[in-house]
């Protein structure tokens, strides 16, 4: 039996304690006169001593929440060929996906942010975002005007002398194929092959929970509540006034002057739609009263489609289960593309505990990533129950240009594998098979069967100017047509950046917190 609890009041309520939410809670409570409530559906580990090992180390992104208790373990539909079976990991813990991710701390290229500005979001040009990239980090390797030196998140790169044999082989094959050395992937002019910037000194994943939130938990104006489900946002007219939440077997109403939705690329559009903010036809279909017809909510689902090229290694090739999975990457521009660095290839090493496929004998893998896809999907409600995940339709590779670039990427992987450095490593290619490589059409079919997520879902509550009917937010992240409600997380991106999304999400939270201070 669910009981109705009492009403509480805060100056700011932040929904979601992930990459953005922890940053906002930390920065907004710098003002001792502002009370902030940070809500999270997953568990909380306020002390490093009790912080679980699966959050400190490795890649805890199993397809089942039983195997990965801090993972929502959603599923999505990649293509018609695959159906609704693609695993979609998302963090379910204070720290959000920054607590389960691959620990890559890579920025987009300057053109990404300058494009946002050109589309009517002039506060988000590269020049205006750079101070907030610097503010979030302490770069342990590089000291210059492009890198931070006193921010909460430490950033490092694997030193050359620590590169694993498979990584060294990948580097040599790329260099001999004409790609330049890239010692600093966060430099504005970066491209080529080099070490990935990572936020895991000594192998420990530095989530926003550890780096931002934990040092300020003593603040009396900050309240962190975990294991809380947000049911909907409450309105009086066009003003958001509170949040209806469930904690245990009780329902509470939390009133607030300002509500910030930071539940991520899936959670934020879901909560908006459950609250009656979204495409009117879809809301009516679900039996939800329309508070605001906002057709862009849940649309413009952006991601980085990838395919994996798994390789069987020779029996005597060393594979250490304790070693890092990936140390290096190649960033390049597809043939005929006007978008710099729209492709990336990661080289990974495996042994069974690290997630390779032991049945197939996978020892190393190339992951070929389309960093700037043309195609977009959508998020739609599957139920009015907030505990039921929405339907995620990614619609990968619907666009011919997306297929063409990913085809080229796979063929580049195969070319690199032919280099002499791999002759003592590689036993044979597992997939694609010779039959898959007969023609563009057969390779396209292989792509459609195998394409999957890089877990960078974004864009589902995008910001934009008044002239864009699909813009859910203005460029200050206010929900258009409503008062007292912002969305601040990866869902605000107009388009996916040419990089992993964590550093950009944190930058967005830093920027908005500065406006609110």
C-alpha positions, 0 to 999 in steps of 0.5 A, spaced: 500 500 500 502 506 497 501 512 503 501 519 501 507 523 505 508 530 507 510 536 502 517 539 503 520 545 499 527 547 497 530 552 492 532 547 487 530 540 486 535 536 481 532 530 478 538 525 477 545 525 480 549 523 474 554 526 470 550 533 470 546 532 476 552 532 481 556 538 478 550 542 479 549 540 486 556 542 487 556 548 484 549 551 486 550 549 493 556 554 493 551 559 495 550 557 502 543 561 502 540 556 496 537 549 499 538 544 494 535 537 493 539 532 489 534 526 487 537 519 484 533 512 483 539 508 484 543 507 490 548 512 494 555 510 496 558 517 500 564 514 502 570 511 498 571 506 503 564 503 501 564 504 494 563 498 490 569 495 486 565 495 480 564 502 480 571 503 481 574 499 476 573 496 469 567 496 464 561 494 468 556 494 462 553 487 462 546 486 459 543 484 465 542 488 471 543 482 475 550 482 473 551 489 473 547 492 479 548 499 478 546 499 471 539 500 468 540 495 463 535 497 458 534 494 451 533 498 444 532 497 437 538 498 433 535 496 426 529 492 423 534 486 422 536 486 429 529 488 433 528 490 440 534 486 443 540 491 443 543 492 450 543 499 452 547 500 459 546 506 463 548 508 470 543 507 476 547 510 482 549 516 484 554 518 479 550 516 473 553 513 467 559 517 469 560 511 474 560 505 469 563 508 463 569 507 459 573 512 462 574 516 456 575 524 457 575 526 450 572 533 448 568 534 441 572 538 436 571 545 436 566 545 430 561 541 434 560 547 438 561 552 433 555 548 429 551 549 435 552 556 435 551 557 428 544 553 429 542 559 434 545 557 440 551 563 440 552 561 447 555 555 446 561 556 441 568 553 442 571 559 445 565 560 450 565 553 452 573 552 453 573 555 460 568 550 462 572 544 459 578 547 463 574 548 469 572 541 470 579 538 469 586 537 472 590 534 466 596 530 469 600 530 462 599 537 459 600 544 461 597 549 456 591 554 455 587 548 452 587 544 459 585 545 466 590 544 472 585 545 478 579 542 476 575 536 480 577 531 475 584 528 473 585 526 466 591 522 464 594 518 458 597 511 458 604 513 457 608 509 451 612 505 455 606 502 458 602 500 451 600 493 451 603 489 445 596 489 441 596 497 442 603 498 440 602 494 433 595 498 432 599 504 433 605 502 428 600 500 423 596 506 423 603 510 422 605 506 417 598 507 413 600 515 413 596 517 419 600 522 424 601 521 431 596 524 436 599 526 443 593 530 445 586 528 443 583 534 446 587 539 442 583 543 437 587 540 431 587 533 434 587 527 429 591 521 427 593 515 432 595 516 439 593 515 447 586 516 449 585 521 455 582 518 461 579 520 467 582 514 471 588 515 475 591 508 477 585 505 474 580 508 478 574 511 475 573 518 477 566 519 477 562 526 478 560 522 485 567 521 487 570 528 484 564 533 485 559 531 490 563 527 495 567 533 497 561 537 499 557 532 502 558 536 509 554 542 506 547 543 510 544 546 504 545 540 500 540 534 501 542 527 497 536 522 497 537 515 493 532 510 491 527 515 489 523 514 483 520 521 480 513 520 478 512 526 474 513 534 475 507 538 477 505 545 474 501 551 476 499 553 469 505 554 465 510 554 472 513 548 474 512 548 482 514 541 484 516 534 483 511 528 485 516 522 488 516 515 490 520 513 496 519 506 499 512 505 499 510 513 500 509 518 495 511 525 497 511 532 493 517 536 493 516 543 492 521 548 489 522 555 486 526 551 480 527 544 478 532 541 473 531 535 470 538 531 469 536 524 468 540 523 461 538 522 454 533 517 456 530 519 463 529 526 461 524 525 455 521 520 459 519 524 465 517 530 461 512 526 457 510 522 464 509 530 466 504 531 460 510 535 456 511 532 449 508 531 442 501 532 444 499 526 439 503 521 443 501 523 450 494 523 448 495 516 445 498 514 452 492 517 456 496 523 459 493 530 459 497 535 455 501 540 459 505 543 453 505 540 446 512 540 445 514 535 439 521 535 440 521 531 446 524 524 445 525 526 438 532 527 435 535 521 438 543 521 436 548 516 438 555 513 435 553 507 431 559 502 432 561 495 429 566 491 432 571 487 428 573 481 433 580 477 431 582 470 434 589 471 436 595 466 436 595 461 442 602 464 445 600 471 445 599 474 452 593 477 454 592 479 461 585 480 464 588 485 469 591 490 463 587 496 460 582 494 455 584 500 450 589 505 451 589 508 443 585 510 438 585 513 431 581 519 429 580 520 422 576 523 416 572 519 412 573 519 404 569 525 401 567 527 408 567 535 410 566 533 417 573 532 420 574 526 425 567 523 423 570 516 424 574 513 430 577 506 431 579 503 437 583 497 438 582 493 444 585 487 448 581 481 451 581 475 455 575 472 458 574 476 464 575 482 460 569 481 456 571 478 449 567 472 447 571 466 449 567 461 445 569 465 439 576 465 441 576 473 441 583 476 443 583 483 440 578 487 437 577 493 433 571 498 434 569 502 428 565 508 430 561 513 426 562 519 430 557 524 426 551 520 424 546 523 419 541 519 422 537 520 428 532 515 432 526 517 437 524 515 445 517 514 446 513 512 452 512 504 453 508 505 459 505 511 464 509 507 469 515 511 471 518 504 472 518 501 465 523 503 460 521 507 454 521 504 447 528 506 444 528 506 437 535 508 434 534 507 427 541 506 425 544 506 418 538 508 415 542 513 411 546 511 405 552 516 407 552 513 414 553 506 411 558 508 406 562 511 412 562 505 416 563 500 410 570 504 409 571 504 416 571 496 417 575 495 410 580 500 414 580 495 420 582 489 415 587 493 411 591 495 418 590 487 420 594 486 414 600 489 416 607 485 418 606 487 426 600 483 426 603 476 423 605 474 430 599 476 433 593 474 429 590 467 428 584 469 424 579 474 423 572 472 426 567 477 423 566 479 418 566 473 414 569 472 406 562 472 404 560 478 408 565 482 404 563 480 397 560 486 395 558 493 398 551 490 399 553 484 403 557 488 407 551 493 408 547 487 411 553 485 416 553 492 418 545 492 419 545 485 423 551 487 427 551 495 429 550 497 436 551 503 441 557 506 443 552 508 449 552 516 447 545 517 447 543 524 446 539 530 443 532 528 445 531 534 449 535 539 444 536 546 445 535 551 439 532 558 437 525 560 437 525 558 429 526 551 430 519 547 432 523 541 434 527 545 439 525 543 446 529 548 450 532 555 449 540 555 449 540 557 457 536 550 457 529 553 460 524 548 457 520 553 452 513 555 454 514 553 461 517 557 467 521 554 473 524 548 469 530 546 466 533 540 462 541 540 463 544 533 461 546 530 455 539 530 452 540 538 450 545 537 445 543 539 438 547 533 435 552 528 438 559 531 438 565 527 435 567 524 441 565 521 448 559 525 451 561 525 458 566 531 458 561 535 454 555 533 459 560 536 465 561 542 461 554 543 460 552 543 467 558 547 469 556 553 464 549 552 466 551 553 474 555 559 472 549 562 469 545 560 475 550 563 480 
